[in-house]
Amino acid sequence: MEILLWASLLVVSLYLIVKSANYFTEYSEKFGIAIGLSSFIIGASIVAIGTSLPELVSSLFAVVGSGTTEFVADNIVGSNIANALLILGVGALYVRKNKILEVKTSLINVDLPFFFSSMALFVYFALDRKITFAEGVFLLIFFLIFLIYTIKSQSKETKREDKEELQDLEKTFEKEEGIELKSKKKSKDAPFVKYIIIILASMAVLALSAKYLIDSILTISELLNISSSMLTITVVAVGTSLPEVLTSLAAIRRGNYGIVLGNVFGSNTFNLLLVGGLPALFSTLRVSDEAYVIGVPYLVIGTFIAIFVTFDNKVTKWEGISLIFLYVVFIAKIVGLI
């Protein structure tokens, strides 16, 4: 009975983390549009950070709140493997009949190098089974370089796509709020107080949910006499990756396949550099046995496979099936089935 109680708390905490992160992202987008931020700033900062909020907040609370430093590497490794294999695989299968998941050349030129480089840097730092304060600083510096490079590398095609995306956001905004907006102009009619309250409330729910998430993981692992890392790499990693999954599926329904790949590349880079670097400023992060022996090698494998299948500017349905199969193999290995 106690196990069921804590398992229910785990599921509810994950749900609230994902839901509050969605609210934070949605109303931050609306707030950004209302004050006239460019579509690229909204996409590169608000949306990208918003989809990585579950990993970031839960990792910060694990380190600062409970001292469970192994949680960070477990969560990053598990989430990034899920992103690279599961999201790409499901996305390739979810596209319409006779369609394929296309990858834009601009995405490969800008995001792919950092997608690989961030993985290589994180894995290199994790070789001694810990991420120190200094290494956290280097990860954050590289994160800033990534942001600056992304902004500077905007092509004309990317800017055109950003403008179209901003127009879509504005149409949605106007339909939901009944407020007429124009790009890059502040709206006096926008309910700023409402947006700020919802943003702050969602952040509060995120923090509270993260606390109970960590508590439930530690308690369940003790009751079942299993490693908390196994729960984090599997259940928590998939749960915190749900925003990326939902965002990708919604983009595919709209026919905007580029967001799917950008979501995977950008989210993995954010996780490795920001989620890996920021908690390390508060305490040295330990790498668990499961993450070191199974997770980190599979992260390298998953990253190379994701790069390989996207290098021809598309992900076919058969490649999608293969990616999902490889993720199933990873889960089976981490839980000891094979």
Summary of the structure (lengths in Angstrom):
residues: 338
radius of gyration: 19.5
end to end distance: 29.7
largest distance: 60.2
contacts: 1216
relative contact order: 0.23
helix: 80%
strand: 2%
